[in-house]
Amino acid sequence: MGGRGSGRYPSFGSHVSKCEHALAIDLAALKRDGYLFTGCAGKINWWRHDQITNWINYRVEEEGLRLIYRTRGPGSDWRRVDELIPFVETPTQFGGWRRWFSCLGCQRRCRILYGGAYFRCRNCQGLRYESQYEAPVFRAVSQRHKLRERLGQLDSLEAPFPSKPKGMHWKTYRRLAARDAALDGPWYEAFDELLERIDRRR
């Protein structure tokens, strides 16, 4: 992201339904990589298998992030897009300010813009996260596994909840234990419902 590599102009008209499959511009990543100072300009690149698949031009202005690219829909001509995505700031809890994009579609604050014909927030693009497509039983399983992995446990969910790792605050550990317990009931209920559905189809 932010590099000056070469590539072809993308067609941003293709529709995807999941955030993980869409072209994304992450404000936090731009800041982390040092590309968010006023006057910075270059290309935002998207890669696949070590090859640049898409890229757009950008310039950081005092008021926001300017995006310059070309796009076209099925059967239509190329058209040039030159848009300034405004910055907005909100105060942080311990002083200072946090910067956001202001979506040109709905004016909501967002950290990530997703590509379509234009770059807009997740809601305007009609995108969902991968986890939102999971059945409740698999979503609960996924959440519990991730939670337990934080504590170093890679065993079955039937195993007892892991003990507190050295260096972890008790407050954090109790919060994770409570979350695991809260997911335990819905997991079994969703699993039973899934088994009943399978039986009915036989």
C-alpha positions in Angstrom: 0.0 0.0 0.0 1.3 3.4 -0.9 4.0 2.1 -3.1 4.9 3.5 -6.5 4.7 0.3 -8.5 3.2 0.0 -11.9 0.0 -1.9 -12.9 -3.2 -1.6 -14.8 -6.2 0.5 -13.9 -8.8 -1.7 -12.3 -12.4 -2.0 -13.1 -14.1 -1.5 -9.8 -17.6 -2.4 -11.0 -17.4 -6.1 -10.1 -19.7 -7.0 -7.1 -18.5 -8.9 -4.1 -20.6 -9.6 -1.0 -17.9 -10.1 1.7 -15.4 -7.5 3.1 -12.6 -10.0 2.8 -13.0 -10.2 -1.0 -13.3 -6.4 -1.6 -10.6 -3.9 -2.4 -10.0 -2.0 0.9 -8.3 1.2 2.0 -7.5 1.0 5.7 -6.8 4.4 7.4 -4.9 2.7 10.2 -2.7 0.9 7.7 -1.9 4.1 5.9 -0.9 5.7 9.2 1.1 2.7 10.3 3.1 2.6 7.1 3.8 6.4 7.2 1.6 7.5 4.3 -0.8 9.7 6.1 1.0 13.1 6.2 -0.3 16.1 4.2 1.2 16.2 0.8 2.0 12.5 0.6 1.0 11.0 -2.8 1.5 7.8 -4.7 -0.3 4.6 -5.5 -2.3 2.2 -3.4 -1.6 -1.3 -4.7 -3.5 -4.6 -4.2 -1.5 -7.8 -4.6 -2.3 -11.4 -5.3 0.4 -14.1 -5.6 3.2 -11.5 -5.6 1.5 -9.7 -8.6 -0.2 -6.3 -8.5 -3.8 -6.8 -9.5 -5.2 -3.3 -9.0 -4.0 0.1 -8.1 -5.2 3.7 -7.7 -3.6 7.1 -7.2 -4.0 8.9 -4.0 -2.9 12.2 -2.4 -3.2 13.2 1.3 -4.7 16.7 1.6 -5.4 18.6 4.8 -9.1 18.0 4.5 -9.0 14.3 3.5 -7.7 11.6 1.2 -8.1 12.3 -2.5 -8.6 9.1 -4.7 -8.0 9.3 -8.5 -8.7 6.3 -10.7 -10.8 5.1 -13.6 -13.8 2.8 -13.5 -16.4 1.3 -15.7 -19.4 -0.9 -15.4 -20.4 -3.8 -17.7 -20.7 -2.6 -21.3 -19.9 1.0 -20.4 -17.0 3.3 -21.2 -14.2 4.2 -18.8 -14.8 7.2 -16.6 -12.4 9.1 -14.4 -13.1 9.4 -10.7 -11.5 12.2 -8.6 -13.0 12.2 -5.1 -11.9 13.7 -1.8 -12.8 11.5 1.1 -13.0 13.9 4.1 -11.3 13.3 7.4 -13.1 13.7 10.7 -11.6 13.5 14.2 -13.0 12.4 17.5 -11.4 12.9 20.9 -9.8 9.8 22.6 -10.3 8.8 26.2 -6.8 9.8 27.3 -6.4 13.0 25.3 -5.5 13.5 21.6 -7.6 12.7 18.6 -8.5 9.8 16.4 -8.9 10.2 12.7 -11.6 8.6 10.6 -12.9 8.7 7.0 -16.3 10.3 6.5 -18.1 8.1 3.9 -19.3 10.2 0.9 -22.3 7.9 0.7 -23.8 8.2 4.2 -21.4 10.6 6.0 -20.8 7.9 8.7 -17.4 7.6 10.3 -15.4 4.6 9.2 -11.9 3.3 9.3 -12.0 1.3 6.1 -13.3 2.2 2.6 -14.3 -0.6 0.2 -14.1 -0.4 -3.5 -17.0 -0.7 -5.9 -17.6 1.8 -8.6 -16.7 4.2 -5.8 -15.0 3.8 -2.5 -17.5 3.8 0.3 -18.1 2.3 3.8 -19.1 -1.3 4.3 -22.7 -0.5 4.8 -23.0 1.6 1.6 -21.3 -1.2 -0.4 -23.7 -3.8 1.1 -20.8 -5.9 2.4 -20.7 -8.4 5.3 -17.8 -9.9 7.2 -17.0 -13.6 6.5 -18.1 -14.5 10.0 -21.6 -13.2 9.5 -22.2 -15.9 6.9 -21.4 -18.7 9.4 -24.2 -20.7 10.9 -24.6 -19.9 14.6 -23.0 -23.2 15.7 -19.9 -22.6 13.6 -19.7 -18.9 14.6 -19.8 -19.9 18.3 -17.2 -22.6 17.7 -15.0 -20.1 15.9 -15.3 -17.5 18.6 -14.6 -20.0 21.4 -11.5 -21.4 19.6 -10.1 -17.9 19.1 -10.7 -17.0 22.7 -9.0 -20.1 24.0 -6.1 -19.7 21.6 -5.3 -16.4 23.4 -4.7 -18.5 26.5 -2.5 -21.1 24.6 -5.1 -23.8 24.3 -5.5 -25.7 21.0 -7.5 -28.7 22.3 -11.1 -29.6 21.8 -13.8 -27.3 23.3 -14.7 -30.3 25.5 -11.5 -29.7 27.4 -11.7 -27.6 30.6 -11.2 -23.9 30.3 -7.4 -23.2 30.4 -5.8 -21.7 33.5 -4.6 -18.1 33.6 -1.3 -17.6 31.6 1.6 -16.0 33.4 1.5 -12.3 33.0 -2.2 -11.9 32.2 -4.2 -9.7 34.5 -6.9 -11.5 36.5 -9.5 -9.0 35.3 -8.7 -9.9 31.6 -8.7 -13.7 32.4 -12.1 -13.5 34.2 -13.6 -11.5 31.3 -12.4 -14.2 28.8 -13.7 -17.0 31.0 -17.1 -15.3 31.3 -17.3 -14.9 27.5 -16.4 -18.5 27.0 -19.2 -19.6 29.4 -21.7 -17.3 27.7 -20.9 -18.9 24.3 -21.1 -22.4 25.8 -25.0 -22.5 25.9 -25.7 -21.1 22.4 -23.0 -23.5 21.0 -24.8 -26.6 22.4 -28.2 -25.3 21.5 -27.1 -24.4 17.9 -25.4 -27.8 17.6 -28.5 -29.7 18.7 -30.6 -27.7 16.3 -28.2 -28.5 13.5 -28.3 -32.2 14.3 -32.1 -32.1 14.3 -32.1 -30.5 10.9 -29.8 -33.1 9.5 -32.1 -35.9 10.9 -35.2 -34.3 9.3 -33.5 -34.4 5.9 -32.8 -38.1 6.1 
